[in-house]
């Protein structure tokens, strides 16, 4: 995009966004029951969004007002799936960085083209992620999985929030930008593109190709260029060092040792009597080097586009478990009625995990996964 293209897009995006916002606001003034119910639902969640961050807790409520407008506009124009709790969490970091309401809306619509199925009430995409997480934990750390099963929580409901929000609430606010950028960078570009030729949907999503005179080569690159040229902000220490909200809880006292070292991603082949390993020269724990035999058993059946797009999130969840492994293995039920004491443990650690080390381990797992899939495809091509 040239500067002229960017200016044209920004002007038209704001015009279209304001048209959509004004339309539902008029319906609200007329007491449209659908819009009124949606307003009540979204407003409650907006008030609870990242309250520990100064930007979202200003006296004039400017940030929360923008957040509310974005979520209302998206939900009215995207009735399927509509608004689902947690979408507010995904808008918040985008709003913090970009600040421009219309551009934030455009970015959120693009993100939802990848994530909307996860929020869908039919639960198909979420169940797929839960199943992938089960398979991955078993492949990487069978002892940990055995412990989880012994605790009668093989359904992994303690990880539901992780999978729904891409672990957004598990790290300090100042670190979530790095986490989300790394995760989104692992996704295929077409995950953010339109799934059909519905030009009306593209227009409602403020896609550059539907608003500007010239067609762009990629919706994602167009919006990215627009974002990069806008006035952006990064979280300051002052804004991120405020008190945690009641959702976070206090310091649990559970602070496992951090994973030491920086990965040297030079691939080596290592053979033992029983297994062949993809190993990396690194100081990561032994579970970060996964036997190829286990990959073959647990992962050859999940090589498709949908599952591939979910795998970095899955590995990030596994990294959280591995960071806390020693504590998890020592946990026992607080009482006979508590069937999710691992979930209770992680609730006390909300926004307290080490993002740098979690990303380091997740990248290591993801790299091995990608290399393995490449080898499998090469073998298939060779056999054919």
N, C-alpha and C positions, 0 to 999 in steps of 0.2 A: 504494500500500500504506500502510495506517495503521501506527502503531507496534505495535499489537496483532497485525496481520497479519504484520509482519516477525518479531515474536517467535515467533508460531506456526510460521511457515515455518522459521526458524532451528532451532527445537527438533526439528521433524519431519525436516528435512534431515539433521541430525546423527544422529538415530535411524536413519534409513534408510541413511545412509552407513556407520555403525558395523556395521549388520547385514550389509551387503555385504562390508565389510572382514573381519569375523569369519568369514564363510563361506569366503572363499578362504584365509584363514590356517589354518582347520581342514583344508582340503584339502592345504595345504602340510605340515602336521604329519603327515598320513597319507601323505606322499611321493607325492602325485598327480604323475605324470610331466609332465603339461602345465603345471601350476602351477610345478613345480620348474624346468623349462626356462625359463619366462617370468621367474622370479625371477632366474636367472643372467644373462639377457639385460639386464633392466632395471637390475639392480644395477651392472653395469659402466658403463652410461651415466650413471647417477645420480652415481657417484663422479667423473665427468669434467665435470659440469655447472657452468659458471660458477665454476670454482675460484678465479679471481682476485678474486671478490667475498667479502668477509669473512662475510657472512650465510650463504653456502653452504659455508664452510670452518671452521665453529665446531668446537671440540674435542669437544663432546658429540654432534655429528652430528644435531642436532634438525631442521634444515631439510632435510637430505638424507633423513632418515627419513620426513618428511612427503611429500617429493617421490616417494619410492619407493612409499609407500602409495597415493598418488593415481594414479600410473601403473599400478600393479598392479591396483587396483580398476577403473580404466577398461578396461584390456586384457582382464581376465577377463569383464567384462560387455558388452564390445564386441568380440567375436571377429572382426568384419569392420569395419575391417582389422586389429584387434588392435594390438599394440605395434609401432611402427616408429621406428627411430633418428631423432631430431630432435624427437619429441614432448616429450622432456624439456626441450628449449630453449623450447618454447612454454608449458610450465607454469611455468617458473622465474620470469619476471617477475610473473605473477599471484600466485604464492605470496609473492614478496617484498613485494607491496603489501598483500595481504589477510591473510595469516598463518593464518587459520582454515582448517583442513584440509578440512572438509566443504564450505565455501563455495567454496574454490579448486577442488575437484572439480566442483562444479556449474557454475562459470564455464568450466572446461576442457571439460566436456561440451558446453556451449553453443558454444564456439569450434570444437570438432571437428565440429559440424553443418555448419559452413562449410568446414573444412579437411580433413576425413577423406578426401575423394576424392583430395586431393593426395598423401596418404600411401599410397594404395591401391597394392598391388603390380602391378596391371594397367597402371599408368603412363599411363592415358588423360588424366587431368586434368593431370599434369605435362607430357605432350607437348603438350597444348593451350596451356599457359602458355609453353612453349618456342617454339611456333609464333607465338604472339602477340608475344613479344619480338622474334623475327626480323622480323616485319612492321613493328613499331613502330620498331625501329632503322633499317630501310630508309626508312621514311617521314620520320623526323626528321633523320637524318644519314647520307646515302648514302655519303659518303666513309669514315666510320667503319665502316660495314657492309662496304665493299669491303676495308678493312684486315683486318677479322675473317675474311672469306672467304679472303684471301690467306694468312692464317696457318693455313689448313686446319682451322679450328675453328668452321665454320659451324653445327655441332651445338650450340654454346653450352654445352657441359658445364661451363665455368668458372662459369656462372651458375646451375647446378643448386641449389647451397646457397642462393643468394639467393631463388630461386623457391619452394623447399621451406619455408623458414623466414621468409618475408616480410622478408628482409634483417636478421633479428634479430642475426646475428653480425657484421654489417659495421660497427656503430657501437659506441662506448663504452657500457658498461652503463648509465651514468647518463642516456644519451640514448634508450635503446630504448623507454622508457615513452612519450615524446612521439611517437616514430615509430609504434609499434603503435597508440596511441590515435588518431592521425591516420588511419592506414590503416583501422582498424576502423570509424571514423566515416564513411568513404566508402562502406561496404557497405550495401545495402538491408537493412532490418530482417528481412525474411523469410528471409535467408540464415542466420539463427540459430535459426529456428523449425523445429519438427518437420516432416519431409517426408511424414509419414503420420499415421494415427490410432492408432498403436501406443501405448496407454496404459502398457504394461509398460515400453517403452523410455523414455517420459517419466518414469516413476517411478524407473527406474534412473539417469536423468540428473538427478534431484532437481528436476524442473520444479515450480514453485510450484502450477500448476493441478492437478497430480496428487497433491500432498501436502496441500494446504490445502482447507478446506471450500468456500471461495468461488472461483469461476473468475475468473482475472485477464484483463484485456484484452490483455496482451502478456507473454509469457514473458520477453522481453528486458528490458522496462522493469521488471518485477518484480524480476528478479535484479539489475539495475543499482541500483535503490533499496536493495536489501538490502546491496549492496556499499558504497554511499555512506554507509550508516549504521553500517558496521562500523569497527573500528579499523584504519586504514590507515597505511602508512608510505611515505615517499619515500626514495630512495637518498641517503645522505649523502656528502659529499666524501671523508671518511675511508674509507668502505667501498668506494668506486669507484676510489680511487687506488692500489690495490695492484698488484703485478706481474702482467703477463699470463701466462697459462699457456703451455706449450710449443706449444699449437695455434696461438697467435697469432703467434709469432715476434717478432723485434725490429723496430726501426725500419728500414724498407726503404730510406730515403733518398729515396723518391719522394714528394714532397709538392707536388702541383700547386697553383697559385694558386686561392684560393677564389672562388666566384661572388659578386661584390659586389652590394650594393644590396638594397632591400626592394621587393617588387612593389607597384605601384599597380594594382589589378585593375579599371580602368575600360576597358571594351571599346571599341575603335575599329575602323573598317573602313578598309582601306588597299588600293588597287589599283595594280598596275603593268601593264606591257604584257602580261606573260605569266601572272601569277598574282594571285589574290585572297588576302589574308592576314587571319587573325584575330590582331590584335596587342594587346599590353598595354603600358602605359606602365611601363617597367621597365628596369633595368640588366642584365638577364639576357643571356646570349650569344645570338647570332642564331639558333641552332638551337632556341631556346625559342619562336619564333614560326613555326608550321608552315604552309606553303602549303595552302590548301583543296584545290587540285588533288591534292596528295599524299594528303590525307585521303580524298578520293573514290576514288582508285585503291586504296589499301591498307586502308581501314577500313570501308567500307560493308558488307563481307561478314562482319564480326565483331560486328554489333550484335545480341546476344542476352543473356539474363540471366546465363548462365554467364560469358561473356567480359567483360561489363560489370563484374561483381564482381571480376574479376582485374586490371582496368586500372590501378588505383592502384599495385598491386605492380609491374606492368610498367613504369610510368612512373618508379617509384622506382629500378628497376634501370637504366633509361636514364639517370637522373640520376647514378648512380654512374659509369657509363661516361663521361658528359660531364664530370664533375668531373676525371677522369683522362685526358681525351682527348689532350692534348698529349703525355703520356708514352706512351700506347698507340700513337699514330701514329709514334713514334720507336723503338718496340721492334723487336728482331730476334731470331730464334732463338738461344738460347745454344749449341745444337749441333744437328746434323741429326736427332738422335733425339728432340728435344723438340718435340712437335707441339702443345703447349698452354702456350706461354710467357706468354700473356696470363693464363691461369689461375694460373701461378706468381707472376706479378706481383701479382695480387689476393690470393693467399694471404698474401703478406707484408704486406698492408694490413688484415687482419682486425681489427675493432674500432678502426679508426683513421680512419674517414671522418667528415666533418663533417655531422652530422645536420641542423642548421638549414638549411644551404644545399641539401642534397639534398632536404629536404622542400619548400623554397621552389620549386625547379625542378620537382619532381614535381607539386605543386599547380598550377603554371602549365600543365603539359602536360595534367593531368586536367581543368582548367577548360576548356581549348580543346576537348578531346574531348567533354565534356558539352554545350558550346554547339553544337558541330558536329552531334552526334546530335539535339539539339533542332531545329536548322534543317532537317535532313534530314526529320524527322518532320513538321514544319510544311509543308514543300514537298509531301510525299506527301499530307497532308490537303487541301492547297489544290488539288492536281491531281485528287483524288477528288471 
